[in-house]
Amino acid sequence: MSNKLESMVINNPQRRTWGYRLRDISLVSATFALWVLFITQTYLTVTSSNFLAEQAYVLRILKLTAIDFVAVFVILHAWVLYERVLFRLRLRAYRRSLAQQETQPKLEAKPAEPQATAYSREASGHRQFATS
């Protein structure tokens, strides 16, 4: 048994309508707006002079959080791009194999012709008994 992970990127042609695209764009823009709001609030808090003097360790935590976010973001996007390229390569290889199969000569099966066979009496299993 082989445990093979399939692609997790959903490629459904029925979901390429404008309704689905508008929904996806609105979700991405809402997520992006929330991140911008979070970053802006963090920036305004960090730039205040009282905050800098009192809590230097929070700055380190914020830097680590920002680095982690960027790293995860880049890794996920690189993985999605890799999956897309891999899918295209597999599709290209599949299409090549189909093209090669079409160029090969096709064999047509002919019906078998009946052949005459001669059987001896002993081989056929029938025995003749002499009656005297």
N, CA, C and O of each residue as an XYZ file, in Angstrom:
528
protein
N       0.851     -1.166      0.000
C       0.000      0.000      0.000
C       0.900      1.233      0.000
O       1.837      1.326      0.794
N       0.620      2.149     -0.868
C       1.422      3.366     -0.915
C       0.577      4.539     -0.428
O      -0.549      4.746     -0.881
N       1.131      5.285      0.484
C       0.458      6.480      0.992
C       0.945      7.660      0.187
O       2.033      8.182      0.428
N       0.146      8.076     -0.760
C       0.549      9.174     -1.631
C      -0.389     10.342     -1.397
O      -1.607     10.200     -1.509
N       0.171     11.489     -1.075
C      -0.639     12.680     -0.862
C      -0.968     13.306     -2.202
O      -0.079     13.542     -3.020
N      -2.205     13.567     -2.422
C      -2.636     14.224     -3.644
C      -2.534     15.730     -3.482
O      -2.324     16.230     -2.377
N      -2.678     16.427     -4.547
C      -2.599     17.874     -4.525
C      -3.753     18.442     -3.718
O      -4.886     17.976     -3.837
N      -3.474     19.442     -2.901
C      -4.515     20.054     -2.090
C      -5.062     21.319     -2.745
O      -5.983     21.947     -2.224
N      -4.492     21.685     -3.882
C      -4.992     22.842     -4.608
C      -6.201     22.389     -5.418
O      -6.099     21.472     -6.233
N      -7.342     23.032     -5.196
C      -8.577     22.644     -5.865
C      -8.656     23.362     -7.204
O      -8.605     24.590     -7.277
N      -8.780     22.576     -8.246
C      -8.872     23.144     -9.586
C     -10.218     22.718    -10.156
O     -10.321     21.671    -10.795
N     -11.229     23.509     -9.931
C     -12.575     23.187    -10.369
C     -13.023     24.231    -11.384
O     -13.219     25.390    -11.020
N     -13.189     23.845    -12.655
C     -13.574     24.828    -13.670
C     -14.937     25.469    -13.410
O     -15.191     26.577    -13.883
N     -15.813     24.799    -12.671
C     -17.131     25.359    -12.397
C     -17.046     26.535    -11.425
O     -17.977     27.337    -11.339
N     -15.951     26.641    -10.704
C     -15.807     27.724     -9.730
C     -15.041     28.904    -10.303
O     -14.499     29.711     -9.548
N     -14.987     29.017    -11.602
C     -14.306     30.144    -12.235
C     -15.288     31.222    -12.667
O     -14.943     32.082    -13.478
N     -16.476     31.188    -12.151
C     -17.469     32.193    -12.507
C     -17.174     33.481    -11.750
O     -16.386     33.494    -10.804
N     -17.818     34.564    -12.179
C     -17.575     35.868    -11.559
C     -18.036     35.908    -10.114
O     -17.446     36.614     -9.296
N     -19.081     35.160     -9.787
C     -19.550     35.133     -8.403
C     -18.500     34.585     -7.460
O     -18.246     35.155     -6.399
N     -17.885     33.464     -7.854
C     -16.837     32.878     -7.022
C     -15.607     33.778     -6.977
O     -14.979     33.915     -5.927
N     -15.261     34.386     -8.095
C     -14.097     35.281     -8.113
C     -14.329     36.510     -7.241
O     -13.426     36.951     -6.531
N     -15.537     37.061     -7.295
C     -15.868     38.217     -6.462
C     -15.810     37.844     -4.983
O     -15.323     38.621     -4.161
N     -16.304     36.659     -4.647
C     -16.245     36.187     -3.269
C     -14.799     36.038     -2.809
O     -14.446     36.470     -1.712
N     -13.960     35.428     -3.647
C     -12.563     35.230     -3.284
C     -11.827     36.557     -3.137
O     -11.030     36.731     -2.215
N     -12.095     37.491     -4.048
C     -11.448     38.802     -3.976
C     -11.877     39.539     -2.712
O     -11.060     40.198     -2.068
N     -13.163     39.429     -2.351
C     -13.624     40.110     -1.139
C     -13.008     39.487      0.119
O     -12.676     40.207      1.060
N     -12.854     38.164      0.146
C     -12.212     37.526      1.303
C     -10.744     37.924      1.412
O     -10.249     38.190      2.507
N     -10.055     37.964      0.288
C      -8.640     38.344      0.306
C      -8.490     39.799      0.726
O      -7.612     40.126      1.525
N      -9.336     40.675      0.196
C      -9.223     42.093      0.560
C      -9.585     42.320      2.028
O      -8.966     43.159      2.683
N     -10.570     41.594      2.560
C     -10.910     41.737      3.981
C      -9.755     41.254      4.856
O      -9.430     41.887      5.860
N      -9.143     40.146      4.484
C      -7.997     39.643      5.242
C      -6.835     40.635      5.183
O      -6.194     40.927      6.192
N      -6.581     41.142      3.984
C      -5.506     42.117      3.818
C      -5.783     43.383      4.639
O      -4.867     43.927      5.256
N      -7.026     43.853      4.653
C      -7.384     45.047      5.422
C      -7.185     44.817      6.921
O      -6.725     45.708      7.634
N      -7.535     43.619      7.393
C      -7.325     43.319      8.815
C      -5.840     43.313      9.169
O      -5.447     43.806     10.226
N      -5.027     42.760      8.292
C      -3.587     42.756      8.546
C      -3.031     44.176      8.522
O      -2.188     44.520      9.350
N      -3.482     44.992      7.599
C      -3.022     46.392      7.549
C      -3.433     47.118      8.825
O      -2.643     47.879      9.383
N      -4.657     46.893      9.291
C      -5.118     47.508     10.534
C      -4.263     47.059     11.719
O      -3.882     47.872     12.561
N      -3.970     45.775     11.774
C      -3.136     45.247     12.858
C      -1.732     45.835     12.820
O      -1.187     46.213     13.857
N      -1.153     45.913     11.647
C       0.202     46.451     11.517
C       0.231     47.942     11.838
O       1.160     48.428     12.483
N      -0.797     48.665     11.382
C      -0.860     50.105     11.673
C      -1.000     50.361     13.167
O      -0.314     51.223     13.715
N      -1.872     49.629     13.822
C      -2.055     49.800     15.265
C      -0.766     49.456     16.012
O      -0.373     50.150     16.950
N      -0.117     48.374     15.579
C       1.144     47.992     16.222
C       2.207     49.058     16.006
O       2.950     49.392     16.928
N       2.281     49.592     14.794
C       3.269     50.640     14.498
C       3.024     51.891     15.344
O       3.964     52.468     15.891
N       1.772     52.302     15.448
C       1.462     53.491     16.248
C       1.769     53.275     17.722
O       2.217     54.193     18.408
N       1.532     52.074     18.203
C       1.825     51.775     19.602
C       3.331     51.743     19.845
O       3.820     52.262     20.849
N       4.044     51.137     18.930
C       5.485     50.982     19.103
C       6.209     52.321     18.974
O       7.220     52.536     19.643
N       5.719     53.212     18.140
C       6.422     54.477     17.922
C       6.214     55.492     19.047
O       6.896     56.516     19.089
N       5.300     55.222     19.937
C       5.149     56.155     21.065
C       6.380     56.038     21.979
O       6.884     54.936     22.198
N       6.860     57.159     22.505
C       8.119     57.180     23.256
C       8.017     56.435     24.591
O       8.993     55.824     25.025
N       6.865     56.475     25.242
C       6.707     55.786     26.524
C       6.779     54.269     26.351
O       7.352     53.558     27.176
N       6.204     53.812     25.293
C       6.182     52.367     25.052
C       7.595     51.838     24.804
O       7.959     50.773     25.302
N       8.379     52.575     24.041
C       9.737     52.120     23.730
C      10.593     52.011     24.982
O      11.375     51.071     25.117
N      10.455     52.950     25.885
C      11.277     52.944     27.097
C      10.861     51.842     28.057
O      11.709     51.264     28.736
N       9.588     51.546     28.124
C       9.097     50.620     29.141
C       9.166     49.152     28.720
O       9.449     48.293     29.555
N       8.919     48.851     27.464
C       8.768     47.444     27.107
C       9.605     47.078     25.881
O       9.090     46.982     24.766
N      10.874     46.881     26.103
C      11.772     46.511     25.003
C      11.565     45.049     24.590
O      11.766     44.688     23.430
N      11.162     44.219     25.550
C      10.979     42.794     25.217
C       9.783     42.580     24.294
O       9.762     41.627     23.515
N       8.788     43.463     24.379
C       7.626     43.341     23.494
C       8.036     43.605     22.047
O       7.486     43.006     21.123
N       8.988     44.488     21.857
C       9.492     44.751     20.511
C      10.120     43.500     19.900
O       9.936     43.212     18.717
N      10.854     42.772     20.715
C      11.453     41.524     20.221
C      10.369     40.517     19.832
O      10.465     39.839     18.809
N       9.357     40.439     20.657
C       8.260     39.513     20.352
C       7.550     39.923     19.065
O       7.203     39.075     18.243
N       7.339     41.211     18.896
C       6.699     41.697     17.668
C       7.565     41.428     16.434
O       7.047     41.077     15.374
N       8.873     41.593     16.573
C       9.766     41.284     15.457
C       9.706     39.810     15.090
O       9.637     39.455     13.913
N       9.734     38.950     16.113
C       9.637     37.506     15.853
C       8.303     37.141     15.199
O       8.255     36.306     14.296
N       7.226     37.772     15.660
C       5.910     37.518     15.073
C       5.884     37.947     13.610
O       5.349     37.232     12.762
N       6.451     39.097     13.314
C       6.487     39.581     11.932
C       7.335     38.661     11.058
O       6.958     38.346      9.930
N       8.471     38.236     11.580
C       9.330     37.324     10.807
C       8.631     35.994     10.565
O       8.693     35.450      9.462
N       7.962     35.462     11.597
C       7.218     34.209     11.443
C       6.102     34.344     10.415
O       5.906     33.459      9.581
N       5.379     35.449     10.477
C       4.288     35.654      9.524
C       4.811     35.691      8.095
O       4.255     35.045      7.206
N       5.871     36.440      7.880
C       6.437     36.545      6.536
C       6.962     35.189      6.068
O       6.770     34.813      4.911
N       7.619     34.460      6.959
C       8.165     33.154      6.590
C       7.057     32.178      6.204
O       7.164     31.491      5.188
N       5.998     32.110      7.002
C       4.889     31.210      6.694
C       4.202     31.632      5.399
O       3.848     30.784      4.580
N       4.015     32.919      5.211
C       3.397     33.443      3.999
C       4.202     33.047      2.763
O       3.642     32.577      1.773
N       5.505     33.239      2.827
C       6.368     32.903      1.682
C       6.388     31.400      1.441
O       6.333     30.962      0.292
N       6.465     30.611      2.494
C       6.502     29.151      2.336
C       5.211     28.641      1.717
O       5.253     27.812      0.808
N       4.066     29.119      2.191
C       2.787     28.658      1.637
C       2.641     29.057      0.169
O       2.178     28.258     -0.646
N       3.023     30.259     -0.165
C       2.909     30.685     -1.552
C       3.886     29.937     -2.453
O       3.554     29.608     -3.592
N       5.081     29.670     -1.951
C       6.037     28.880     -2.737
C       5.508     27.469     -2.956
O       5.664     26.902     -4.037
N       4.876     26.899     -1.917
C       4.309     25.555     -2.047
C       3.188     25.524     -3.076
O       3.112     24.592     -3.877
N       2.321     26.529     -3.068
C       1.222     26.584     -4.042
C       1.777     26.734     -5.460
O       1.295     26.083     -6.387
N       2.775     27.578     -5.629
C       3.388     27.727     -6.950
C       4.053     26.433     -7.400
O       3.976     26.073     -8.575
N       4.702     25.737     -6.484
C       5.310     24.443     -6.799
C       4.251     23.438     -7.233
O       4.453     22.713     -8.207
N       3.127     23.386     -6.528
C       2.053     22.464     -6.890
C       1.487     22.782     -8.270
O       1.171     21.871     -9.034
N       1.359     24.058     -8.591
C       0.866     24.445     -9.914
C       1.822     23.998    -11.008
O       1.403     23.452    -12.029
N       3.111     24.234    -10.788
C       4.114     23.821    -11.781
C       4.121     22.308    -11.926
O       4.200     21.788    -13.038
N       4.041     21.606    -10.811
C       4.015     20.146    -10.846
C       2.786     19.633    -11.599
O       2.888     18.683    -12.376
N       1.642     20.248    -11.375
C       0.424     19.851    -12.082
C       0.576     20.083    -13.578
O       0.193     19.232    -14.380
N       1.135     21.232    -13.959
C       1.318     21.526    -15.386
C       2.282     20.546    -16.032
O       2.063     20.114    -17.163
N       3.351     20.189    -15.321
C       4.301     19.216    -15.860
C       3.654     17.851    -16.037
O       3.869     17.191    -17.053
N       2.868     17.424    -15.065
C       2.165     16.138    -15.185
C       1.158     16.166    -16.323
O       1.021     15.190    -17.061
N       0.458     17.278    -16.466
C      -0.514     17.405    -17.547
C       0.192     17.367    -18.901
O      -0.291     16.726    -19.834
N       1.320     18.045    -19.011
C       2.085     18.054    -20.255
C       2.585     16.644    -20.599
O       2.531     16.225    -21.755
N       3.070     15.922    -19.586
C       3.542     14.554    -19.808
C       2.387     13.650    -20.226
O       2.549     12.797    -21.099
N       1.231     13.831    -19.611
C       0.059     13.024    -19.970
C      -0.363     13.306    -21.410
O      -0.687     12.381    -22.155
N      -0.361     14.579    -21.803
C      -0.736     14.920    -23.173
C       0.270     14.369    -24.173
O      -0.113     13.934    -25.259
N       1.563     14.382    -23.820
C       2.573     13.793    -24.705
C       2.350     12.302    -24.876
O       2.465     11.773    -25.982
N       2.031     11.625    -23.779
C       1.805     10.177    -23.876
C       0.574      9.881    -24.726
O       0.555      8.899    -25.469
N      -0.457     10.723    -24.624
C      -1.630     10.538    -25.483
C      -1.279     10.774    -26.941
O      -1.753     10.051    -27.817
N      -0.450     11.783    -27.214
C      -0.048     12.067    -28.595
C       0.795     10.927    -29.160
O       0.661     10.582    -30.334
N       1.656     10.344    -28.339
C       2.461      9.215    -28.801
C       1.594      7.999    -29.081
O       1.850      7.255    -30.028
N       0.570      7.794    -28.261
C      -0.322      6.659    -28.490
C      -1.113      6.836    -29.773
O      -1.398      5.861    -30.468
N      -1.468      8.066    -30.091
C      -2.224      8.313    -31.318
C      -1.369      8.141    -32.565
O      -1.888      7.772    -33.619
N      -0.068      8.401    -32.467
C       0.804      8.266    -33.635
C       1.206      6.833    -33.900
O       1.621      6.516    -35.014
N       1.099      5.958    -32.921
C       1.458      4.558    -33.123
C       0.389      3.867    -33.966
O      -0.797      4.175    -33.852
N       0.819      2.931    -34.813
C      -0.175      2.210    -35.624
C      -1.062      1.354    -34.727
O      -0.616      0.748    -33.753
N      -2.311      1.334    -35.094
C      -3.270      0.577    -34.286
C      -3.414     -0.823    -34.860
O      -3.488     -1.006    -36.075
N      -3.450     -1.775    -34.000
C      -3.634     -3.165    -34.396
C      -5.114     -3.495    -34.321
O      -5.792     -3.204    -33.335
N      -5.588     -4.103    -35.378
C      -6.991     -4.509    -35.389
C      -7.067     -6.023    -35.248
O      -6.343     -6.764    -35.913
N      -7.924     -6.446    -34.404
C      -8.083     -7.875    -34.184
C      -9.031     -8.442    -35.232
O     -10.121     -7.920    -35.463
N      -8.576     -9.542    -35.867
C      -9.422    -10.235    -36.847
C     -10.020    -11.453    -36.164
O      -9.408    -12.042    -35.273
N     -11.214    -11.822    -36.588
C     -11.791    -13.018    -35.979
C     -10.975    -14.252    -36.359
O     -10.463    -14.363    -37.473
N     -10.872    -15.153    -35.424
C     -10.086    -16.366    -35.653
C     -10.805    -17.271    -36.654
O     -12.028    -17.409    -36.638
N      -9.999    -17.881    -37.523
C     -10.561    -18.819    -38.500
C     -10.600    -20.197    -37.878
O      -9.666    -20.595    -37.181
N     -11.672    -20.928    -38.124
C     -11.739    -22.286    -37.556
C     -10.696    -23.187    -38.216
O     -10.495    -23.136    -39.429
N     -10.054    -23.989    -37.423
C      -9.027    -24.886    -37.930
C      -9.500    -26.317    -37.764
O     -10.117    -26.685    -36.764
N      -9.196    -27.094    -38.754
C      -9.571    -28.512    -38.699
C      -8.529    -29.250    -37.875
O      -7.327    -29.095    -38.089
N      -8.996    -30.044    -36.944
C      -8.081    -30.825    -36.118
C      -8.491    -32.281    -36.225
O      -9.676    -32.611    -36.248
N      -7.509    -33.130    -36.288
C      -7.766    -34.578    -36.374
C      -7.417    -35.190    -35.034
O      -6.329    -34.984    -34.496
N      -8.355    -35.941    -34.514
C      -8.142    -36.628    -33.235
C      -8.152    -38.128    -33.492
O      -8.950    -38.641    -34.275
N      -7.261    -38.802    -32.823
C      -7.279    -40.269    -32.910
C      -8.356    -40.788    -31.986
O      -8.867    -40.057    -31.137
N      -8.690    -42.028    -32.150
C      -9.774    -42.584    -31.323
C      -9.361    -42.691    -29.861
O     -10.178    -42.447    -28.973
N      -8.127    -43.046    -29.599
C      -7.693    -43.161    -28.198
C      -7.604    -41.783    -27.553
O      -7.899    -41.629    -26.368
N      -7.197    -40.781    -28.333
C      -7.049    -39.447    -27.767
C      -8.397    -38.830    -27.483
O      -8.521    -37.975    -26.606
N      -9.417    -39.258    -28.223
C     -10.720    -38.648    -28.009
C     -11.421    -39.213    -26.786
O     -12.412    -38.651    -26.317
N     -10.913    -40.315    -26.272
C     -11.509    -40.854    -25.062
C     -12.585    -41.892    -25.332
O     -13.147    -42.442    -24.385
N     -12.885    -42.172    -26.573
C     -13.880    -43.197    -26.893
C     -13.154    -44.504    -27.221
O     -12.227    -44.535    -28.031
N     -13.583    -45.534    -26.597
C     -13.005    -46.844    -26.865
C     -14.047    -47.728    -27.510
O     -15.228    -47.729    -27.163
N     -13.559    -48.454    -28.433
C     -14.460    -49.418    -29.057
C     -14.187    -50.784    -28.437
O     -13.040    -51.216    -28.318
N     -15.238    -51.433    -28.056
C     -15.095    -52.745    -27.475
C     -15.463    -53.781    -28.521
O     -16.449    -53.655    -29.248
N     -14.650    -54.783    -28.565
C     -14.915    -55.851    -29.542
C     -15.987    -56.770    -28.968
O     -15.895    -57.221    -27.827
N     -16.944    -57.022    -29.735
C     -17.983    -57.951    -29.301
C     -17.865    -59.230    -30.125
O     -17.978    -59.202    -31.350
N     -17.650    -60.287    -29.480
C     -17.578    -61.532    -30.227
C     -18.523    -62.545    -29.692
O     -18.591    -63.660    -30.210
